Amino acid sequence: MAPRLKFADLDEKNVGKVQKLEAEMGTIILALQAVHPFAALSEDAVRKIKDLENELEVVLLAYQSDVA
């Protein structure tokens, strides 16, 4: 399976912002960006995804389908 996320290409200023937040929270934060475009979803679809995320205790990401 091809990767769908990669480490974000942040400039030094924005890396500093992430590092500052890490220090404030005492945790590690990863900055990721989509390799493929995210799907454009309705509010209802987003709610359904969030409900399933809560139920499964995972993070779900919806990508635009390449199927025509």
C-alpha positions in Angstrom: 0.0 0.0 0.0 1.4 3.4 -1.0 1.9 5.9 1.9 -0.9 8.4 2.2 0.9 10.8 4.6 4.4 12.1 4.8 6.2 14.3 7.3 5.2 17.9 6.6 7.6 20.2 4.9 7.8 22.9 7.5 10.1 25.9 7.4 12.3 26.7 10.4 9.7 29.1 11.9 6.9 26.6 11.8 9.1 23.8 13.2 9.8 26.2 16.1 6.0 26.6 16.7 5.6 22.8 16.8 8.6 22.5 19.2 7.2 25.2 21.4 3.9 23.4 21.7 5.7 20.1 22.4 7.6 21.8 25.3 4.4 23.4 26.6 2.5 20.1 26.5 5.3 17.7 27.4 4.6 15.5 24.5 5.8 14.6 21.0 3.9 16.0 18.1 4.3 14.9 14.5 3.5 17.2 11.6 2.1 15.2 8.7 0.6 16.2 5.4 -1.4 14.3 2.9 0.2 12.9 -0.2 -3.2 12.5 -1.8 -6.0 15.1 -1.4 -8.4 14.7 1.4 -12.0 14.1 0.4 -14.5 17.0 0.5 -17.1 15.9 3.0 -20.5 17.1 4.1 -21.0 18.0 7.7 -23.1 14.8 8.1 -20.2 12.7 6.7 -17.7 14.4 9.0 -20.0 13.7 12.0 -20.3 10.0 11.0 -16.5 9.7 10.8 -16.1 11.4 14.2 -18.7 9.1 15.7 -16.8 6.0 14.4 -13.5 7.5 15.6 -14.9 7.8 19.1 -16.3 4.3 19.0 -13.1 2.7 17.7 -10.7 5.1 19.5 -8.7 5.7 16.3 -8.1 8.6 13.9 -9.8 8.2 10.5 -8.8 10.1 7.4 -10.9 10.3 4.2 -9.1 10.6 0.9 -10.4 11.6 -2.4 -11.1 8.5 -4.5 -9.2 8.1 -7.7 -12.0 6.0 -9.1 -13.9 7.7 -11.8 
